């Protein structure tokens, strides 16, 4: 089973999760009530910004929070985009 990481997260981890949400290479974390709506990471966990929605989630896969495998492939792409 994949290890999970629970909030609270650091600002750096939140930034990493936001970048992960924006990559087209991975399916984003989504709201259980609005499956089409990507969640927004905060230091206290994920939140849904849908109108009137109060869904939140306090975990993410550890691999996404702690900059391992996917970041090794995607990170250089983001670095190039930020420099453009």
C-alpha positions in Angstrom: 0.0 0.0 0.0 1.2 3.5 -0.8 2.3 5.6 2.2 0.2 8.7 2.9 1.3 12.0 4.3 -1.1 13.9 6.5 -1.5 17.7 6.9 -0.4 20.1 8.2 2.1 20.6 5.4 4.9 23.2 5.0 4.5 26.0 2.6 7.1 24.3 0.4 5.0 21.1 0.4 1.9 23.1 -0.5 3.7 24.6 -3.4 4.9 21.2 -4.6 1.3 19.9 -4.3 0.0 22.8 -6.3 2.6 22.2 -9.1 1.5 18.5 -9.0 -2.1 19.6 -9.5 -1.1 21.6 -12.6 0.9 19.0 -14.4 -0.9 17.2 -17.2 1.1 14.1 -16.6 -0.8 13.1 -13.5 -4.5 13.0 -12.6 -5.2 15.8 -10.0 -6.6 15.2 -6.6 -10.3 15.9 -7.0 -13.3 16.6 -4.8 -15.4 13.6 -3.9 -18.6 15.6 -4.4 -17.5 17.3 -7.6 -15.2 14.7 -9.3 -14.4 17.2 -12.1 -13.1 19.9 -9.7 -9.4 19.8 -8.7 -8.7 20.4 -5.0 -6.5 23.2 -3.8 -3.7 22.4 -1.3 -3.3 24.4 1.9 -1.1 23.9 4.9 -4.2 22.3 6.6 -5.0 20.0 3.7 -6.9 20.0 0.5 -10.1 22.1 0.0 -12.6 22.3 -2.8 -13.4 25.8 -4.1 -16.7 24.7 -5.6 -19.7 26.9 -4.8 -21.1 25.9 -1.4 -18.8 22.9 -1.1 -17.1 22.2 2.2 -15.2 19.1 1.2 -11.7 18.8 2.6 -9.1 16.1 2.7 -6.2 15.9 5.1 -3.9 13.5 3.2 -1.9 13.1 0.0 0.3 10.4 -1.2 3.7 10.7 0.4 5.4 10.5 -2.9 3.6 13.7 -4.0 4.3 15.6 -0.7 7.9 14.8 -0.3 9.3 15.5 -3.8 10.3 12.0 -5.0 9.6 10.0 -8.1 7.2 12.1 -10.2 9.1 15.3 -9.4 12.3 13.8 -10.7 10.6 13.7 -14.1 8.5 16.8 -13.9 10.6 19.1 -11.9 13.1 20.0 -14.7 10.2 20.8 -17.0 8.8 23.3 -14.4 12.2 24.8 -13.9 12.4 25.5 -17.6 8.9 27.0 -17.7 9.6 29.3 -14.7 12.8 30.5 -16.5 10.9 31.3 -19.8 
